[in-house]
């Protein structure tokens, strides 16, 4: 297991500033949030490639999420979302990202008139993005997403159905904070363990996705880390807290021994 930090904690600032702060933290694994002020483009890709060569950084990329719905009923909107994500995969490949994390789609207001259509469109989009990622040599991982939003993949049962219909080895990015809101962290680890290739961590009090410093909420971190060891997890654990990054790193390092 290796600890890393997402650029989410300083997404409102230019990527260059985030990179300087990450250097001061002394970490070697960075998850680039491909959205907002850090949305990837040729210039930012160049900066990240230079950092990889100069500092030995390893990367993962979190796909755009703020205005993206890969289960949108409107084909033109869904097509635009897919094209944006295809571009993200391309840039992830160019910086040598080890994992590209993306969100499942969400139900829309039209779901009540076309029951099941959101689920099918999501599956179709996931298969498409997975093929694109494989073509670019990038490992894709789909993330469990939080309540109370109308995402399609939130529970362990959702993922079990999803994988039974997907027919493939697409990895899962386990977001511990999202699982905690549902009270399903242990179940995800036990039932999805062989699928988990990447982990996101932040804390909350079981009520909302507040992205607290690790240790300031009600997640039982010793149990989480023991659960990851039990399933033989060897990927990256990415801190997605909004604040207290240094403190979050310190706590997790102690738990990792």
Number of C-alpha atoms within 10 A of each C-alpha: 14 13 18 24 28 27 27 23 18 18 20 12 14 13 22 13 12 19 18 10 14 19 14 9 13 10 18 17 21 24 26 26 24 23 17 16 13 21 18 24 12 10 9 16 17 14 14 24 19 14 16 18 10 9 13 13 16 21 24 28 27 24 25 21 18 8 7 20 23 27 29 24 20 10 12 10 15 20 16 14 20 20 13 14 22 19 15 24 30 17 20 28 22 16 21 17 20 20 26 24 23 23 22 22 25 22 23 16 9 13 15 10 8 10 11 11 18 22 20 13 20 24 20 14 22 23 16 13 20 22 14 18 23 12 12 16 17 22 20 29 25 22 24 25 26 21 15 12 10 13 20 21 23 22 20 20 13 12 20 14 11 16 17 9 11 14 9 10 12 17 21 22 24 26 22 24 32 29 25 23 22 17 14 17 23 17 14 23 22 15 14 18 19 14 18 24 21 26 23 21 25 26 29 23 16 17 13 16 19 16 22 21 23 28 17 14 17 15 23 13 18 13 13 16 14 13 18 19 13 12 14 13 20 13 16 24 24 23 29 25 24 18 16 16 20 15 13 22 19 13 15 19 12 9 13 14 5
